[in-house]
Amino acid sequence: MSSPGFVHLRVHSAYSLLEGALPIGKLLDLASKDEQPALAITDSGNLFGALEFSEKAFGAGIQPVIGCQISVTFDDQPDAVGDEAVSDLVFLAVNEGGYENLMDLVSRAFLDTEPGLKANVPLSRVLDKSDGLIVLTGASDGPINSQLREGHVDLAKSRLEVLQATFGNRLYVELQRHNMKGEEDVEPVLLNLAYDLNIPIVATNEAYFPNPDDYEAHDALIAISEGRVLVETDRRQLTPDHCFKTREQMMELFSDLPEALENSVAIARRCHYRPLKRDPILPRFAGADADASEAERAEAEELTRQAKEGLQARLDLHGLAPDLEEKDYWDRLDYELGIIIRMKFPGYFLIVADFIKWAKNEDIPVGPGRGSGAGSLVAWSLTITDLDPMRFSLLFERFLNPDRVSMPDFDIDFCQNRREEVIRYVQRKYGREQVAQIITYGTLQAKAVLRDVGRVLQMPYGQVDRLSKLVPGNPANPCTLPEALEQEPRLREAAKQEEVVDRLLKMAQKLEGLYRHASTHAAGVVIGDRPLEQLVPLYRDPRSDMPVAQFNMKWVEAAGLVKFDFLGLKTLTVIDTAVSHIKKRGIEVKIEEIPIDDPATYKLLAAGETVGVFQLESQGMRRAIAGMRPDRFEDIIALVALYRPGPMDNIPIYNAVKHGEQEPDYLHPLLEPILIETNGIIVYQEQVMQIAQVLSGYSLGEADLLRRAMGKKIAAEMEIQRARFVEGAVEQKVDKNQAGMIYDLVAKFANYGFNKSHAAAYALVAYQTAWLKANYPVEFLAGIMTLDLGNTDKLSDFRQEAVRMGIEVVPPSVNKSGVHFDVLDGKIVYAMGAIKGVGEQAVEHIVDVRGDEPFKDLGDFATRISPKVLNKRTIENLIAAGAFDELNPNRAQLLDGLDRIIGMAQRTEQNKTSGQNDFFGGDNAPESLILNPTDPWLPSERLQKEYAAVGFYISAHPLDEYRELFTKLRVQLWKDFERSVKAGSSAGRLAGTVTAKQERKTRTGNQMGIVRISDPTGQYEAVMFSETLNQCRDLLEPGQSVVLLVQADMRDEEVSVRISQVEPLEKVAGRVHRTLRIFLGSSEPIQSLQRQLRRGGDGEVSCVVLLDNGQREVEVKLPGNYQLSPQLSGALKTLPGVMDVQMS
C-alpha cells in the first residue's frame, strides 16, 4: 500500500468551543473527499467529541486518532504565575492505556484547576501519566516555541530534555507553516534542537475551519469568544492557512522536509486504539463482591423479595381493582419479574427504588410517575410509581418490551426545592467519584449569531436588533438563517441595500449552529460501577461542585453509562406547601391517599374553575374540561391525552358520546372492551397495542413494535405489518376488508396516540391539585402563589382567582408577612418576598427581628433592623407596597421621612456596636421617630407606586370609584367583555388603567402600539395600528385611566383586542357628574381643597361647613366650573377635615 503522504494530527473540531468551526460531519466529509485514511482531532482542553468522532470516522472508513491539546503548567519560571505559566502540549492516544491516561489528564485539568484560571495540569502529572501517549510539542502555543520566540533557547532545550526523558521516541517536535508572525524565525532553531537531541519532527496543519474563504467568519468567531471587535489588531488572530488543507497541499508545503510528512503517517499507524461503545454499566446493588453470575442472581433475588413484599403492602392499603382477583396481580408480577431478570435489569430497578424510598422517608415529595414506567406493576410494588397499572389498564410492554432489548428509563419527578438532596444521597451511596451530571452544548442560533457578528463588525445596535427580529421566532423549532432569508424578503432587501448587512449575513450563516458554550443537562445524572474518569472524561461546570461527563446524553449512554433523570416538578412543591399550610390547622392530609371520586373536585372541574390546576389551567383546557364535565378519573386521563393539536379534534365526539348525544363507534365488537373507556375513540398508544393483540393475535411485545412502525411511517415495514394484521384478524373471523379499514384507521391514530401511562400519572397530579383547590382553596392558592413568587403576572391571576372564590388576600405587612405567602384566619397573607426589589435575605431579617413581638411603631422598627441588610431602596419598595400601612398609612410621609428612618437604624446599630446607649435615656427611653407633616398621595399616585412595587394593584384599583359610572355608561370590565367575545361578540367599550406601552414596527414598516391595561377584574393586552396610535399616543401613557372602543376576536384560544378609539376616563366621567358637595368639619382643609380642584370642566362645587357638632351647616358654592370625577371624589375624602363627599 502506497503512503498517503500526510495525515492530519492537529484538527480543532466544533467542540473547541468558540474556536473550532469544523463540525465532525463536515470534517469527515472533507477528509473523505481527499481520500485521507486517518485523521486526529485535538480539541482545546477537552474530549467532548472523542466517542462521537471515533464512531463516525470508523463508519466513514477513516481511522480515528484520539487526541487533545492540553494546557500544562511548567514550574521552571518562578516569575510566571497563573495562566502565564501555562503552555499547550498535544497528546495522542496510542493504545487503551494511553486513552485512559488522556482521560485522566483532561479530567484533572477541569476538576483540579482553581476557578477563573485556564484548565491545566502540572507537568508532574503529565510525566506520571505518559504511558501509551504520543506528545507533540504544541507548535506556536507550545512550551518550546514560546520560549524560542523570547530567545530562551536553553530553557526550550531543557524542556525538550525533560519530555524526552519520559516519552522517549513518543515525543515529536511539531512544525507548522501558517504564515504566522515569527514562524520562520523559530523554525531553524527548532530544527537544530530536534536534530541535536535526536527527536523526530512532524509536520502538522492546525485546522480550525474548512476553507480559506471561511477565514473572515472564523476571525469573527475568535473575536466573539474574546469579546473584541474585528478592527482591533492587538487580539488573537489566525491566518487563512489555518484551514483544513488537503494532503497534496501539505506535501507541497513541506516538500523540503519529507521526514516531517512521513512521521505524520507513522504516528497515525502507531495510534491503533479508538474508544468503543459499551454495554450498559451499573454499580451492583446486591452481590457487589461476588462474580458476575452470582451478583446477577443476588440482585434478582433482592428484586423479587422487595417486589413481592411491596405488592402485598400495596394490596393491603389500596385493595384490588374492580373485576380483578388477587391472582391477576401475582401473575402479572411474576410475568414482569421474569422479563426484568431475563433482560438483566434488576439492578436498575433496585437503584431507582432505593433513592425514591430514601426521598419519601425524608418527606421529599416524589411524583406518581411519568412516561411509560407507570405501566409496570413491579415499579408500583417498589413505590417507584404510585399508580396501580392493573386498575388503569397500563401496559408493561410499553415500558419494557421483551422483543426489543433497550434500557428501561424511569423519569422521576421530585419537589424542585429538594431535588438536589436526592442527588447528594446518590453521591454518598455510590461515591462522589462514581456519580456525575451530563454535559449539554449551547449553539450559536440564528438570532444570537446575528447579534454576535453584528457586535464584532461594530454595526449599530439598533440596526442589528431590527435585523435579528426579522428572523421568525419559534423556540420549539428554531428558524435557521437560510430559512429566514427564504421566508423574509426584508432580510434579502437589506442585504442588497447595504454591503455590511450582506457581509453580516454571510458570516453569520457560516457560524450558525457551532457550539457556543458547555452547560449541564437539567435532570440527567449517570452512576458508574467505578470512578467515572476511568470510563469517560469529566468536566466541571463553574456553577456546581459536581463533576460532569464530557459526552452529551446520546454519547454518554453509548459509552456504557446509564442515565437517571432527577426532574424538578414545581407542582409537587405546590402540593407539599399546601399540605403544610393545612397541617397548621391540625389536619393531616396524605395526598397519595385522597379518594379519586371526590364530588367537590369533579364539581370544580366540570365548572372549568381550574386556574392553578396542573395541566388543566390554560384557557382552552378550561373550556374543554367544562364541555366534558368529567365525573370519573378516566375522563381526566383522556383529556390530558387528547388536548394536543390533532387529537383535540376528537374532544367534541368524546363529549357527545359521554353525554348521550351520539352513539359510540367501536369499529368491531371485539374492540368494545378496549375503546369503551374512551367513548369509541383511539386515544392511547396502549389501545393500538391492545387492538393488535385482540383483533390480530399479536403478543403485546409485537404490538409495541407495530406501534413504533406506525409512528415512523416506513412504507415497506407498514405493508409487512398490514399483511400480518389483516391475516391475524381474518383468523379471528373478521372480514378482510373491514380488517384493512381498521388497520388504516389504527395507523392514523397511532401517529397521534398518547402514552396512557404518562397521561394517567400526570392526570393524578392534576387531580391532586384540583382536590386541594376544591377542599382547601386558601391553602392551595397560598402554596401556588409561593411557587410563583417572582412572576407578577401569575400572582395577579391567582389573586383574581382568590377574589372570585371569596378569599381575602391581606396586603403585605411588616407585622404579618414573611418571605412566602401564608395563611392566617382563612385569609392569604401576601408575601413580602414577592415585592419587587425586596430580596429573601431582607425579608428573613425583618421576620427574624420581629420574632413574636410585632413592631409597635416606626421607631420600634428602625431600632430593631440592621441598615446593612435593609437598604434605602428596599424600605422604599416596602413603603410603596403598603407594608407599613398599619404603622403609618401615610405612605407619602413615610417616603419623605425615609432618611430619618435609616438614620435612626444606623445610630442604633452604631451604639450597639460601640456598647454605648444613646445619650438621652439609654435603653429605657428609646428615641422617638418624628416625621414631617406631609400631604398623603392622591389615590391614583399611591396606586401607581403600589403597582410599580407589587406588579399589580393590591389594596385597591384606580377604577374602583368608577364602577357605578360604568353601569350607567354601559362600559364593560375585562372579564365580562372576555365572556361576551367567547359568546360571539366582536366589539365593545372597555375601561382600564394603562400599565405599560411599547411601540414597534409592523412587517410593512408602519408603527403599531401594544398597550397593557388593568382593571379590577384582570389585566390584558391590546394593540392599535398607526392611525389610532398617532391620534391617541399621549392618552396611553402608564398610569392614565381611559375608556376604549375596541374590536375583538378569538386567536389561539385567547381574546385578541384592537383599539379603535381612546378617551380619558375623567373626561367621560365629567360629562355624567355635574355637582360635587364637600362636607367640612372646619375651614382647615380649604387650602388642600384648592390644590385638588381643577377648573375647566362642566361641574359645580359646593363646600358645606358643619357647625355646632353638625347641628347647623353653611353651604358655599364655589365660583366657576370644575372637572369632576369619582377619582377626585375619592382623593378629597382622604384629606384631613373632610367629613364626606357627595357627587351627582
N, C-alpha and C positions, 0 to 999 in steps of 0.2 A: 504493500500500500504506500503510495507516494505521500510525502509530508504535506500537510495543509499549509505550511509556511508560516502561519501565525495563528495564535489563539488569544482571544480577549481574556485578560485576567483582572481588569480594573473597571468594571462597569457599575455605575450607580443606577439602580432601578428607581421607580417612583417611590419605593419605600425609603429612599434617602429623602426624608420629608422636607418639602420646600427647597429641594436641591436637585434631585433626580427627576428628569422628565421622560423616563422610559418605562411605561407600564410593562409588566412582564410579557403580556401577549404581544405588544408591539415589538419588544426586544427580540423575542423568539422569531417573529416574522422576518425581521431584518437579518438575523443570523441564518435562518433557513434560506432566504433568497441568496445569501452569499456562500451557501453550502459550507457553513462553519461546523466542524464536527464536535466541537466542545466550546464551552462558554462559562465564565465565572461571573457571579455578581458579588460585589464587595461594598455593600451599602455602608453608609456612615454610622458607625456605632451600634448597628442593630442587625438582627437576623429575622426581621419581620417577615420577609418573603422566602425564607430558606426552603421550607417544605413545599410551598406552592411552586416555586421555581424548579425544585427537584422533580416534582411530578409532571409539571407541564413541559419542561425541557426534555425529559425522558420520553414523554408521549410524542414530542415533535422530532424524535430521533437525534437529539443533541445531548452530548454528555454534560450533565451539570457539574460544575465545580463550586463548592460552597465556601464562601469566604466572607470576610468582614474587615472594614477599616476601623481600627480601634485606637482610641487616644490613650497614650501611655505616658506616665509620669516618670521622668528621669531625675535622679537626685544628685546629678553631678554639677549642678549650677546653684550654689547656695543662695544667690540673689534672686533667682527666679521663683515666684510664688504663684499659687493658683493656676489659672489657665496658661500662664507664661511658661510653666514647667512641663507643659503637655505637648507631645508631638504624635503624629499618626503613623502607625505601622499597619501593614496589611497581612492578614493571616488567611491561609487556605488549608482546608481540611484534607489530609492525605488519606486517612482511614477513620474507622468509627471512633477510636480513642481520640483522634485529633478533633473530630466534630464535638465530642463530649467536652474536651478542653476548650474549644472555641465557645461553646455554650456557657461554660463556666466563666470565661473572661468577659463575655458580653454581659452576662447576668450580674457579675460582681461590679462591673463598671456602673450599672444603673443603681444597684442596691446599696453600694458602699460609698458612693460619691456624695459629698455634702451638698445639700440643696443650693442651687444658684451657680454651681460650677459645672463645667462640661463633664459629662460622664467619662470616667477614665479608670484605668487600673495601674497600680505601681509596676515598675519594671520587674521587681522581685516576683510578683505573681506570674507575669509572662514567662519568666525563666522557669518557674516551678511547674507551669502548665504547658510546656513546649512540646511534649511528645505528640507525634502524629500531626504536627503543624509545619507548613512551609511559611516562612516570613519574607515579605518583600519590604524594602526599606522606606517605602512611602513617598518616594519622589519629592516634589516641591514642598509638600507639607510635612515631610518626614523628619525624623531627628537627625539625619545625616545631612541632607541638602540644606536644611535651615541653618545649620552651623557653618557649612561651607560658604553660604551667601554672606555670612557675617565675618568670614575669614578665619574661623576657628577650626583649622584643618586637624589639629591634634585632638581636639575634643570629638570631632566627627570620627576620626580613626579609632579612638578609644571606645566609642560606642559600637562601632562595627566589630571590634575585637571582643567586646562583651557578648554581643549577639552571636558571633561566630563560635565562641567557646561553648555555648549551649546548643545552638541549632546546627552547627557543622555545615554539611552540604545541603541543608534545608534553608539556608539563608541566601537570598539573591539581592544584588544591588539593582535597583529599578531605574530604568532610563525612560524618560518621556520627552517628546518633542511637540509641544503645543504652541510654540512661538510666544511663550510667556517670558516676561522680563527676567533676565538673569539665568535662564536655562542654558544658553550657550556658554556662559562664563563658568557655570558649575560643572557641566558635563565632563570636560577634560580632567579636572581634579578628581571627580568621582570615579572616572575610569581608571585613573592612576591608582587610587586607593584600592579599587576592586582587584586590579591586577597584582598590586603589591601584596595584598592579603590572600590572594588566590580565591577570591569569592566570585562565583559566576554572576554574569549580568543578564538582565532580561528586559526586553522592550515591552512597554505597556502603553495603552491608549486609555486615559481616564475619561470614559464616555459618560456624559450626562444627558444628552439629547440626541434625537435621531440623525438630523442632517444639519449642514452648515447654515441653511436658511432658517433654522429654528433657534439660532444663537440669540437674536434680539429678544424673542419671547422668553428664552431661558434667563437672559440677563435681567429681565423684569422679575422673574421668579426669585432670583437671588436678592434683588432689591426689596421685594415684598418680604422675604424672610428676615432681612436685616433692618427693616423699617426705614430704608433710604429711598432716594429718587434716582432716576437714570442719569441725570446730568451730573451727579456727583462723581468725581474721579478718585476720591480717596476711600473707596469701598472695595470689597472683594469683586473682582471681575475675571471671567474666564475668557476664552477665545473661541472662534468658530471651529478650531481644531479639536475642541472637546466633544465633537460629535462622534457617533458610532461609526468608525471608519471600516472600510472593507479590508479583507485580507490583502488584496493587491495594493491598496493604498499604504498599508503598514509595511509591506515588504519593500515597497519603493522608498518609503521614508527612512527605513533602517537598512537599506541595501549595503551600507558601509560597515555594518555590524551584524553579519549573518548569524553569529553565535547568539546574539541577543534575541533574534527571532526564533532560532531553533530551541532556545531554552523555554520560550513561552509554550511551545508544543510539548517539550519534555516535562514541564511542570504539570500540564493537563494530564499527561499519561501517568504521572506519579500519583495524582489525586484520583484514586479508584473507589471512593466511597460517596454515596449520596444518602441523605435521610429518607426513610421509607415510611409509608403509612403503617399503623399498628392496629391490632385488635384492641377493643376497649380494655383499659387497665383500671381496676378499682382496689382500694385497700380491703383487706379481708375483715369482715365484721365478726366472723367466728372462725376458729381454727387457724389463727394467724401464724402459729408456729409449726403447723403441720405441712405435709407436702400438698401439692395442688389438689389431687383427687380427694384426700382426706379433708382438706379445708372446704371443698365444694360440698362434701357430704355433711360437714358440720353446719354450714350455712343453710343447707336445705332443711336440716332437722330443726334449726332455730327458727327459720321462717315458718315451717309447718306448725311448730309449737305456738308461736306468737299469733299466727292467723287463726288457729282453732280456738285458742283462749279468747282472742279478740272477738270472733264471731259469736261465741256464746254470750259474751258480755253485751254485745250489740243487741242480740235477740232478747236477752233478759230485759233490756232497757226499752227497746222500741217495738218488740213483738214482730209478728210475721206480716208481710204484705198481704192484702186481700187475695183470696183464691190460690194462695201458695201454702205448701206444707213445709215443715222444718227440713224434711229430707231434700226438698228442692234446693235449699240453701247449702246443705252439706255436700250435695252432689256437685253444685256449681263451684264450691270452694275446692273440692278435690280436683276438678277439671282444670281450674285456673292454676292451682299449685303444680299440677303435672306439667303444664306448659312452661311455667316460670322456671321450674327446676330443669326441665329438658333444655331450655334455651340458656341456662346458666346465669339467670338474673336474680337469684335470691339475695345476693349481697347488695344489689342496687335497692331493692325494696326495703331491706333492713336498715340501710344507711338513711334513706329518706324517712322511714318511720321513726328512727331514733331521734333525728333532730326535730321532727314535728312533735313527738311526745315530750321532748325536753321543753320546747316552746310552750306547749299547753300547760305543762307543770309549772312553768314560770309565769303563767297568766298572760302570755303574749298571744293576742288574737291571731288565729290562723283561719284562712278561708276554707270553705267546704270542698274546694277543688276547682280546677279549671282545666279545659282541654279534655281529651278523651280518657284521662286517668280515672275520672269519676265512674267509668264503666266497669271498673274492677272490684269484685267482691273482696278479694284479698286486700286491696287498698282500703276499703271501708272497714274491714276487720282490724287492720293495723292502725286505724284512725288517721291514715294519710288523707282520706276524703271523709265527708260527712253526709253523703247521700247514699241511701240504700239502692244499689243498681237494680236489684230484683223488683223493687216497688215501682220503679220508673222505666223498666224495660230498657236499661242501658246495656250495651254490648261490650264484653271484654275484648272481642276480636277487633273492635275499632281502635283499641288501645295497643294491644299486643297480638299480632297476627302470627299464628304458628306456621303459616305458609309463606311468610316473608320476614326473614330474620333482620331485625333492626333494634337498636337500643330503645327501651321504654323511656319516656320523657315526662316526668311529673313537673308541671309548673305550679309552684306553691306560692300562694298569696299570704303575706304577713302584714300585720299592722305596720304602716310605714314608719312610725316613730321608733319601733323596736326591732325592725328587721335586722339591723346591724348586730344586735345581741345574739341572734341565732347564728349569724356568720361567725362571730367570735367564738361561740360554742364549738362550731365545727373546727375552727382553727385549733382550739385547745385539745379537742378529742383526737384529731389526726396529726397534729403537729403543724406549727406555722409554716414550716418549710414544705409541707405537702398540700397546702391549700392556696389557691390564687384566684384573682379575678381574671377576666378575659378582655383583651385589648379590642378597641374599635378604632377606625380611622376616619377622621373628618376629611371631606374633599372640598376642593375649590368648585363650588357650584356657580351656575350662570350669573346670578345677581352679584354674588360676593366677588367673583373673579373680575367682573367689570369694575367694581368699586376699587379693588386692589390694584389692578393695572392702571386705572384712571388716576389713582393717587401717585404711583411712581412716574407716570407721564406728566404729573403736575397739571392735570386738567382741572378746571373749576369744579368745585364740589357740586354746585347746583346742576351743572351740565351732566356730570356722571350720575347724579341721583336721578335726574329725569330719564336718562338712557336706561338705567337699571330697572326703573319702574315700568318700562315698556316690555320687560320680559314677563310673560304671564306667570303668575304665582300659583303653584299648586303643590303644597308640601307633600301630599300623598304620592304625587307623580311629577317630580320637578321637571320643568321645561329646560331643554338644553339650548345653548346659543344658536346652533344651526336651526333648530325647530323655531326658536323665537324669530330669527331672521326670515324664515319662511312664512310665519304667521303674521308678522308685524311690519307693514310697509313703512312705518315711520322710522324704524331702525335702519332699513335699507336706504331710505332717503337721506337720513342723517349721515350715513357713511359716504354717500355720493357727494354731499354738500361740503363736508369737511374732511380733509386728509387725516387729521388727528383722530377723528372718530373711526375712520376706516382702519387706521393703524391699531387703535384700541381693540376693535372687534376681532381683527386678525390675530393679534397677540393673545387675547383672552381665549379664543377658541383653541389655541394650541395648549393652553394651560388648564383649561376646564377639565375637571374630573381627576386631576392629580391630587395626591394626598397632601393635606394641609397640616394636620396635627394628629397625635395619638391621644386617645382617651380610654375610658373603661366602659365595658358593657354594663347597662343599668342593673342587670339582675344576675348575670351568669357567673357561676363560681365552679372551678374544677378542683377535684380532690384526687390525689395520686396515692400510690402504694409505696412511694419512696420520695426523697427530696425532688421537687419538680424540676430543678435545673438539670437533673440527670435525664429528663425527658424532653423538655422544651426550654428555650431561652426565656429569661424573665426580664421584666421591665418594671419601673416604679413610676406610678402616677404621682406627681408632686402633691396632689391633694389627699393622698391616702398613704398609710404606712403598710398597706397590704401589697405583696408582690402581684404582678400582673403577667400572665402568659403572653409572650410576644406574638403568638399566632392568633388570628381572629377566630370567631366562633366556628367557621367551617373547617379551618385547618387545625385548630387545637383538638377537635374531635378526631380528625384524620390522624393526628399524632398519638391517639390512644387515650386521651384524657376524656373523662365523662363529665358533661356539663350538668350542673344542678341550678335550676332557676329559683332564686330567692326574690320574689317580686313584692314590692310595697304597694298595698291597696289602701287608699285613703279611707274608703268606706268602712273597712274593718276598724279603723281608728275612730271613725264617727260612732259606730255601734258601741265600741268599748267606752268611749267618752259618755255617751248617753246612758249606758248601763251604770256607769259610776255615779252619774247625777241621780239616777233612780235609787241607787243604793243609799244615798243620803237621806231618803225618805223612809228608810228601813225596809225597803222592798228589794228582795234578791231576785234578779232576772238571770236565768241561764238561757242565753239566746239560742243555743243549739237544741233546747228542749221545748221551745214555744210550739203551740199547736199550729198546723198549717191549714186549719179550716176555721180561723177566727172570723166571725161575721163582721166585726168592726173594720177589719183590714180589707175585706172584699168590698165593703160599702165605700170605703175611701178610694179604692182602686176603680170601682165602677163609676165613681163620680169624676174620675180623671184628676183628682186632687193629689198629684204625685210630684209636686215641686220638692226636690231634695231626695226623692226615692231613687236608689241606684238603678241605672239602666232605663228608667221609665219617666225621666223628668223633662225630656225635650217637648216642645210644643206639639210636634207631630205625633210623638208617642202618647202624649196625654189625650189627644183626640182619638188615637187608635184604641187605647185602653178603655176610654169612655164608650166607644162604639162596641167594643167586645163585651163589656160588663162582665169581667171574669168572676166566676164563683167557685173555682177549683184551681189547685196549684198547677195542673197541667195546662191551663189557659195561659198562665204567666210564662211557662216554658215555651209554649208555642209563639207567644208574642215576641219574646226575646229572639227567637229564631227567625220569625217572619219579618221583623221590622228592619229590612235591608232592601236596597234597590233590587228590583226583580221580584223576589218573594213577596214584598209588601202588596203587590197587586192581588194576592190571594186573600188578604185580610178581610175584604168585604164578603167573599164567599164563605170563609171560615165563620164570620159573624152571622151571616144569613142562615147557614145550616144550624149554628148553635142556637139561634133564636126561633127556629122552626119556620123560617120564611122560605127555605129552599131545601130540597131533598139532597142528601149526600150522594156522590158518585164514587163507589168503591172499586170501579173498574172490573172487578170479578169477585164473586162470593168468597173465594179463598183469601182475598185480601182485606175483607172487612175487619177481622180482628186486629190487623196491623194499622189500618187507616181510621178506625172508628174514633180513636183518641184525638185525631186532628181533623175530624169532620170531613173525611174523604180526600184531604189534600196531602200530597207527599211533602213533608216539611223537613224531615231529618235524614241525614246520611244513613243512620241506622235503619230507617224504614226501607231505603233502597236495598240494603243488605238483607233485611228480613223478607222482602218481596222475592228476591232471587232465591232465597232459601226455601220459602214456602211454595212458590209457583214453579220453580225450575230445578229444585233439588240441589242447589249449591250448598256446600258447607259454608259456615259463616266466615271462615278464613278465605275461601274462594270468593265469596261475595264481597269481601273487603277489597280484593284485587280487582273485581269487576267495578266497584265504585271508583277506585283510583283510575282505571282505564277510561271510564266515562268522563271523569273530571279532566283528564288530559286530552281527550278527544283525538286520539291517534286512530286514524281511519282503519288501518289494517287490523289493529287489535280490536276495534269496535265491531268489525264484521265477524271476526272469530267469536267474540263474546255473544254477538247477536244470534249466531247459529246455535251456540251452546245453550243460550237462554231459551230460545224458541223450541229447540229439541226437548229440553227438560220439561217445559210447560206442556208440550203435546203429550208427553208421557203421563202427565197429571190430568189428562182428558180435557185440556184447554184447546180451543180452536186455534189453528196455526195462525190465521190472520189476526185474531184477537191477541194472541201471544206477541206477534210482531208489533202490533199497535201499542201494547202495554210496554214492550221493551223501549220503543221510541219515546214514549211518554216518560218512562223512568229515566232514560238517558238525559232527557231535557231537564228534569227536576234534579238529577244528580249533580248537575253543574251549579245549581243554586242551593242544594240541600245543606243544612247546617248540622254541625256536630251536636247531637242531642245531649251528650254528656256535659259538654261545656254550657249549653243553654240551660240545662237543669241546675247546674251548680251556681250559675250567675242568677238564675231565677230565684234560687233560695236566698241569696244575699239581697236581692231586690225585695223579696217578701219580708225578710227580717227588718229591713229599713221601713217598709210600709207598715209593718206591725208596730214598730216603735212609734211611728208618726201617728197611727190611729189610736194607740193606747196611752202613750206618754209623749204628747206633741211638744210640750215645753222642753223636756229634757232632750228630745231628739233634735229640735231646732237649735238649742244651745250647743249641742255636740257638733252639728254640721256647720254652724257658724264659726266655731272654734277652728275647724279644719280649713276654713277659707278666710282665715284672719286677715290676709293681705289682699284679698280680692273684693274690692268695694262694690263692684257690680253684682257679684253673687250675694254679698251681705245685704245689699239693698233689696234684692229679690226675696231673700229669706225673711227680712224684716217685714216686707209687704205681706208675705205669706203668714207671718205671725199675727199681723194686724187682721188679716182676713179671717184667721181662726179665732180671733178674740183674745189673743195672748198679748199682754203688755210687755213692751221692751223698754226697760228702765234705761235712761240715758247714762253715759259714762259718769262715774263719780269717784273722786279720790277716796271716799269713805266706804264705798261698796264694791267697786270694780276691782278685778285682778287682771292678770295677763290675758286670760282666756274668758270666754263667755261663761256665765254661771247662772244658776237657778236659785231664786230666793222668793219664797212665799208664792209660788206659782207664776212667777214672772221671770223673764230673761233679763239678766243684768249685762248691759253692754260692756265689752272688754276694752280696757284702756290700751291693751296691746294692739287693738285694731285702729287706733287713731294714727293718722299719718305723722311721721316724724317722731313717734314715741316708741322707742325700742323696748325689747323684752327686758333688758337689764334695768332700764329706768323704772318700769312698772314693778318689777320684782323688788326694787329698792323701796318704792312707795309702800308696797304691801308689807315689806319687812319692818319698816319703821312704824307703820300704822299698828301692826300687831293686832291685839284685841281692843285697842283704845282708839276709836275714831278721832280724827283731827277736830279740835273744838272750834278753831278759827284759823285765819291765815297766819297769824303769828305762831300758833302752835305748829302748823305745817312747816313754816320756814325754819323753826328751831330744831325740827326733827330730821329734816332731809339733809343730804350732802350735796352741795353745789357741784362737786366733782362728778357726780353721777347724773344729776338733773341739771342740764344747762338751760340757758335762757330760751332757746328755740323750743325745747321740749315742753317747758312750762307754758310758753305762748300757745302751743297747739292744744295743750290740755285746757287752757282757758277758752280758746275758740270753740272747742268741742263741748263745753259746758260742764267739764269735770269738777269745777269749783263752785257750781251754782248753789249748792246747799250751804257753802260757807259765805258766799257773797254772789248774789245773782247779777250784779252789775259788771258784766264782762269788760266793758269799756274802762271802768275804773281799775279793774284788775290788771288790764294790759298797760294802762298808764302808770300803774304802780309796780310794774314788774321789776324794775331796777331796785326798788326798796325791798321787795321780797327776796331777791337774790342777795342783796347786800346784807340783810339780816341773817340769811343762811350762812353766808361767808363769815360774818362776825362770830356767830355761834360756833362754827367749826374751828375757827382760829382760837377761840377761848378754850374749847375742849382740848385742842392740840397743845396749847401752852399751859394748860392746867389752871388757868385763871377764870374767874367768873366775871361777868360784866360788872363794871364799876358801880352801877346802881342796882343794888339789891341781890346780886348773886342769883343762885338757883331758885330762891324762894320768891323772887319778884321778876318774872320773865318780862322782857321788853315788849311793850305793846306795838302793834304794827298799824300805823295810821296812814291811810291813803288820801290823796287829794280828792275833793268833791269833783265828780265827772258826770256829765250827762250820759245816760245809757245810750247805746247804739239804737238806732231805729230798728224795728223788727227785720226789715229787709237786709240791712247791713249785718246784723247779728247772725241771720240765717246764711248769708253768703260766706261769712267767715267760718261758720259751722260746717258748711258744705265743703269748704276747702280743707278742713281738718279731718272730717269723717269720710267724705266721698259721696255723701247724700245728706238730705235733710233729716234730722232725727228728732229734735224736740218739737218741731212744728214745720209747716211748709209755707212758703210765701203766698200760696194761693188759698190757704185755709180760710182767710177772711172773705174770700170771694164766692164761696160755694152757693150761697143763696142767689147771688147775682147770676151765676152760670145757669141756674134753673130758669131764671127769667129770660135770659138771652138765648136759651137752647144751645149752650156751648157744652160740649162733652169733655169728660176726663178720659184719660188714655184707656183704661180697662174697659169702659163702656164702649168706646169707639172701636177698640180691638174686637170685641164681641160682635159689634154690628158689621164690621168688614167681613168677618168669618161667616156671617149670616147672609152676605151678599151685597152690603152697602159699598159704595165706591167713593164717597166724598163726605165731608163733614166740617164742622168748626170745632177746633180744639183750643184749649188754653194751656199755657205752660210757662215755666221759667227756664230760660236758656242757661245751660251749664257749661257748654263748650261749643266752639265753632272752628271749623277748618275749611280752607278753600283749596281746590286742586283743579287741574285741567282735565277736560274730557278727552276722549280719543280724537275728537275733531278739533281740539285746541281751544275750545271755549271754557270759560271759568264756570265752576259749579261749587256750591256750598254744601257742607254736611254739618248739620246742627244737632247737638244732643240736648234734649229737652226733658224736664222733670215736672211731674205734677203729683198731687197727693196719692195717686194710685200706682205710680211707677215711673220708669224712665224709658225713653225711646229715641231713635234717631230719625231725622227727616232730611231729605235732600231738596235742593232748589237749583234751578238752572240759571244761566247767565242773566236773563232779563229780570227775573224776580230778585236775584242776588243783587244786581245793581240798584234796584229800587229800594231794597229792604236791608241792605248790609248793616247800616248803623243801628237798626232796631233789634238786631240779633246778637248783640254783644253779651257775653256771660253776665248773668245777674238780672237781665231785663225780663220782665214778665209780659207776655204777648198773647194775642188771640190770633189763631191761624186758620186760614181757609185752605183745606188740603184735599188732595185726591189720594186714593189708596188702592192697593190690590195685594193679592197673596203671592209671595215668591219664596220658594223653598220652605214652605210651611210657616213663614213669618209674614207679618203685615209690613208691607213696604209703603212709606209715606212720602209724598211730594208736596212741597209748599207752593201755593199759587198766590197767596196774599197774606200780608202781615200787618197787624195794627197794635199799638201799645195798649196793654190791658187797662192802664189808668185812663186813657182817652176813652175807651169803650165804657168804663165804669162811670166816667164823668157825664156821659150822655144819659145815664139812668138816675144817678143820685144828684138831687138838686139842693137839698138843705142839710146842714150839719149843726147840731146843738151840742155845745160843750158845757158840761156842768162842773163848776169850780167850787172848791171849799173855801178859797180865799183868792186874793188878787195875785198871789205869789207866782203862779205859773204863766202869767201874761207874757213875759219876755220869751220863755221857752216856746209858747204858742206862736209868737211872731216868727221864730226861726223855722217852725214846721209848716206854716201855712204858705201856699204859693198862689199868687194872683194869676189871672189869665184864663180861668175856667168859666163855667156857667153856674157854679154853685154859690149859695148864700150861706154865711156862717154867723151863728149867734153864740154869745157866751152867757151862760146862766150862772150867776153867783148865788150860792146858797148862804143865807144868813140865819142867825139865831137857831143854830143846830138844825137847819133845814126847814124851819117853820116859815121863813119868808124866802123869796127868791127874786132876783133882779135880772132881767134879760136885756142884753145889749146886742143889737145887730151890728156886725162889723161892716164898715163901708166897702164897697166894691164886690167883685165876684172872684171865686177861688176854684182851684182844681180839687175835686173831691174824689175819694176812692176808699174802699174798705181798708186798704193798706194804710192810708192816712189815719183813718179812724183807729186802727189798731195801734199805730205809733203814738197817737195822742193819749190813749188810755194808759200808756206806760209812764207818762210824765207825773212827777210828784205834784200833788194838789189837785189833779184832775179826778173827779169822782165818777163821771160817766160820760159817754159819747153816744149820741143818737144820730143816725143818718137815715134819710128817706128821700 
